[in-house]
Amino acid sequence: ALNVQIVSNTNAAIERAARSNDKTNESIQAIETNIRYGMFCLTFMYFRALHHVRKEKAIWCGHHDMVSMWRQPPMSDERKKMIEEQKNIQFRRARIEYSLISCVDKISLVGCKKEASRSEAGNYSAACIPWTSRS
């Protein structure tokens, strides 16, 4: 009878340990589920708050005000460089054109002076003077 009692006590202890192990596993699983749900809620609230902050920033930054719509958006550095290059090209073309016109006028003036020196009157014709209108 003693053997039966020992076996019975051992079986009862094993059953109690199994039940407490199941309860522990259940409580661990419940805690893990709660933690996962809490992390989901925190992540959700983070992105929701981020959305609200961006929306408020767009409202308060003034990009959509009537006054700011009259202003042009800021230019990038590359765009500024492109505009500067266009101005430089136009300036160079104007300078080349001016120097060519100046050379042509000087050549024609020298030619007129030679004609005048050859002629006895010494009067320049209107076509020889570069600043007069030519038709």
KEZAZA-603844 format. One line per field, with one value per residue (C-alpha): x, y, z; residue number from 1; chain; residue in three letters. Coordinates in pm, 1 decimal, always signed. Layout:
// residues N
x c(X / ...)
y c(Y / ...)
z c(Z / ...)
n c(NUM / ...)
chain c(A / ...)
res c(ALA / ...)
END
This chain:
// residues 135
x c(+0.0 / +289.8 / +404.3 / +61.2 / +57.1 / +398.9 / +297.8 / -28.7 / +151.9 / +403.2 / +128.1 / -55.3 / +264.1 / +324.3 / -33.0 / -0.9 / +325.9 / +170.1 / -129.5 / +89.1 / +311.1 / +0.7 / -112.4 / +233.7 / +237.7 / -110.0 / -11.4 / +311.1 / +114.2 / -138.2 / +142.7 / +310.7 / -17.0 / -74.5 / +278.3 / +234.9 / -97.1 / +59.9 / +348.5 / +98.0 / -97.8 / +218.2 / +330.7 / -11.6 / -23.6 / +329.6 / +239.3 / -92.2 / +85.8 / +344.4 / +64.4 / -97.2 / +235.6 / +299.8 / -51.9 / -15.2 / +324.8 / +171.7 / -101.3 / +128.0 / +426.1 / +242.6 / +297.3 / -70.2 / -129.6 / -244.0 / +64.4 / +305.4 / +133.4 / +247.2 / +606.5 / +787.9 / +920.6 / +1288.8 / +1528.7 / +1781.2 / +2152.5 / +2166.2 / +1889.1 / +2068.6 / +2387.9 / +2195.6 / +2049.2 / +2392.8 / +2538.0 / +2259.7 / +2337.2 / +2707.8 / +2633.9 / +2416.8 / +2682.1 / +2954.6 / +2740.2 / +2666.4 / +3035.2 / +3138.2 / +2869.1 / +2975.7 / +3341.2 / +3253.9 / +3040.2 / +3312.1 / +3573.4 / +3353.3 / +3287.1 / +3658.5 / +3743.9 / +3479.8 / +3596.1 / +3956.2 / +3838.3 / +3644.8 / +3947.5 / +4154.3 / +3888.4 / +3877.6 / +4249.7 / +4241.5 / +3967.4 / +4046.7 / +3739.5 / +3809.6 / +3440.2 / +3324.0 / +3011.0 / +2730.0 / +2780.4 / +3134.4 / +3041.7 / +2953.0 / +2710.3 / +2486.6 / +2191.1 / +2244.8 / +1965.2)
y c(+0.0 / +228.3 / +186.2 / +275.6 / +584.3 / +699.0 / +644.9 / +831.0 / +1124.8 / +1135.5 / +1134.5 / +1410.6 / +1619.7 / +1566.5 / +1669.7 / +1980.1 / +2074.5 / +2024.1 / +2237.3 / +2514.3 / +2492.5 / +2532.6 / +2829.7 / +2983.6 / +2930.7 / +3080.4 / +3383.5 / +3426.1 / +3404.0 / +3658.0 / +3895.3 / +3850.8 / +3920.7 / +4232.8 / +4356.3 / +4302.8 / +4486.2 / +4769.4 / +4798.3 / +4806.5 / +5082.9 / +5284.7 / +5250.2 / +5347.5 / +5650.4 / +5752.9 / +5757.3 / +5926.7 / +6199.9 / +6233.3 / +6281.4 / +6549.4 / +6731.2 / +6737.6 / +6861.6 / +7138.6 / +7231.2 / +7262.8 / +7486.1 / +7711.2 / +7739.6 / +7985.4 / +7820.3 / +7839.0 / +8196.9 / +8448.5 / +8659.6 / +8373.4 / +8260.9 / +8584.9 / +8507.8 / +8257.0 / +7939.9 / +7947.9 / +7852.4 / +7575.9 / +7645.5 / +7463.6 / +7681.1 / +7996.4 / +7878.0 / +7813.8 / +8165.4 / +8313.9 / +8120.7 / +8250.5 / +8607.0 / +8547.2 / +8412.3 / +8713.3 / +8949.8 / +8782.0 / +8795.9 / +9165.3 / +9237.5 / +9049.5 / +9225.2 / +9563.3 / +9498.1 / +9383.8 / +9692.8 / +9908.4 / +9751.2 / +9790.1 / +10154.3 / +10219.3 / +10052.5 / +10255.1 / +10573.4 / +10506.1 / +10446.0 / +10774.5 / +10960.1 / +10820.2 / +10933.4 / +11276.4 / +11314.3 / +11222.4 / +11468.3 / +11835.0 / +11940.7 / +11723.9 / +11692.6 / +11361.2 / +11220.2 / +11123.1 / +10756.7 / +10767.6 / +10887.5 / +10583.2 / +10752.0 / +10892.8 / +10694.8 / +10487.4 / +10392.6)
z c(+0.0 / +58.6 / -299.9 / -428.0 / -207.0 / -336.0 / -698.1 / -638.4 / -474.2 / -757.5 / -1019.2 / -833.8 / -814.9 / -1185.2 / -1263.6 / -1043.7 / -1211.0 / -1554.1 / -1458.3 / -1315.9 / -1625.5 / -1843.9 / -1635.6 / -1663.3 / -2038.4 / -2068.2 / -1863.1 / -2064.7 / -2388.7 / -2258.5 / -2156.8 / -2495.9 / -2677.0 / -2466.8 / -2536.2 / -2910.2 / -2907.7 / -2707.1 / -2956.0 / -3241.9 / -3070.8 / -3000.6 / -3362.6 / -3487.4 / -3257.6 / -3367.4 / -3736.6 / -3665.0 / -3469.3 / -3746.4 / -3998.9 / -3781.7 / -3733.8 / -4108.5 / -4173.4 / -3915.9 / -4058.6 / -4405.5 / -4261.5 / -4057.3 / -4295.0 / -4520.5 / -4857.5 / -4941.8 / -4830.0 / -5087.5 / -5025.0 / -5072.3 / -5391.9 / -5555.0 / -5472.9 / -5684.1 / -5525.1 / -5429.0 / -5705.0 / -5671.0 / -5699.2 / -6030.1 / -6173.4 / -6054.5 / -6225.2 / -6548.3 / -6542.8 / -6472.3 / -6767.1 / -6995.0 / -6886.5 / -6950.4 / -7298.2 / -7382.8 / -7248.2 / -7455.2 / -7769.1 / -7714.1 / -7652.2 / -7967.5 / -8168.7 / -8031.0 / -8109.6 / -8463.0 / -8524.2 / -8376.0 / -8604.4 / -8910.3 / -8822.4 / -8770.5 / -9098.7 / -9281.1 / -9104.6 / -9205.8 / -9561.1 / -9555.9 / -9421.1 / -9704.8 / -9951.0 / -9789.9 / -9800.5 / -10166.7 / -10238.7 / -10225.8 / -10033.7 / -9729.3 / -9640.6 / -9503.0 / -9649.3 / -9409.5 / -9500.0 / -9362.2 / -9013.8 / -8799.6 / -8560.0 / -8826.9 / -8945.4 / -9255.8 / -9485.0)
n c(1 / 2 / 3 / 4 / 5 / 6 / 7 / 8 / 9 / 10 / 11 / 12 / 13 / 14 / 15 / 16 / 17 / 18 / 19 / 20 / 21 / 22 / 23 / 24 / 25 / 26 / 27 / 28 / 29 / 30 / 31 / 32 / 33 / 34 / 35 / 36 / 37 / 38 / 39 / 40 / 41 / 42 / 43 / 44 / 45 / 46 / 47 / 48 / 49 / 50 / 51 / 52 / 53 / 54 / 55 / 56 / 57 / 58 / 59 / 60 / 61 / 62 / 63 / 64 / 65 / 66 / 67 / 68 / 69 / 70 / 71 / 72 / 73 / 74 / 75 / 76 / 77 / 78 / 79 / 80 / 81 / 82 / 83 / 84 / 85 / 86 / 87 / 88 / 89 / 90 / 91 / 92 / 93 / 94 / 95 / 96 / 97 / 98 / 99 / 100 / 101 / 102 / 103 / 104 / 105 / 106 / 107 / 108 / 109 / 110 / 111 / 112 / 113 / 114 / 115 / 116 / 117 / 118 / 119 / 120 / 121 / 122 / 123 / 124 / 125 / 126 / 127 / 128 / 129 / 130 / 131 / 132 / 133 / 134 / 135)
chain c(A / A / A / A / A / A / A / A / A / A / A / A / A / A / A / A / A / A / A / A / A / A / A / A / A / A / A / A / A / A / A / A / A / A / A / A / A / A / A / A / A / A / A / A / A / A / A / A / A / A / A / A / A / A / A / A / A / A / A / A / A / A / A / A / A / A / A / A / A / A / A / A / A / A / A / A / A / A / A / A / A / A / A / A / A / A / A / A / A / A / A / A / A / A / A / A / A / A / A / A / A / A / A / A / A / A / A / A / A / A / A / A / A / A / A / A / A / A / A / A / A / A / A / A / A / A / A / A / A / A / A / A / A / A / A)
res c(ALA / LEU / ASN / VAL / GLN / ILE / VAL / SER / ASN / THR / ASN / ALA / ALA / ILE / GLU / ARG / ALA / ALA / ARG / SER / ASN / ASP / LYS / THR / ASN / GLU / SER / ILE / GLN / ALA / ILE / GLU / THR / ASN / ILE / ARG / TYR / GLY / MET / PHE / CYS / LEU / THR / PHE / MET / TYR / PHE / ARG / ALA / LEU / HIS / HIS / VAL / ARG / LYS / GLU / LYS / ALA / ILE / TRP / CYS / GLY / HIS / HIS / ASP / MET / VAL / SER / MET / TRP / ARG / GLN / PRO / PRO / MET / SER / ASP / GLU / ARG / LYS / LYS / MET / ILE / GLU / GLU / GLN / LYS / ASN / ILE / GLN / PHE / ARG / ARG / ALA / ARG / ILE / GLU / TYR / SER / LEU / ILE / SER / CYS / VAL / ASP / LYS / ILE / SER / LEU / VAL / GLY / CYS / LYS / LYS / GLU / ALA / SER / ARG / SER / GLU / ALA / GLY / ASN / TYR / SER / ALA / ALA / CYS / ILE / PRO / TRP / THR / SER / ARG / SER)
END
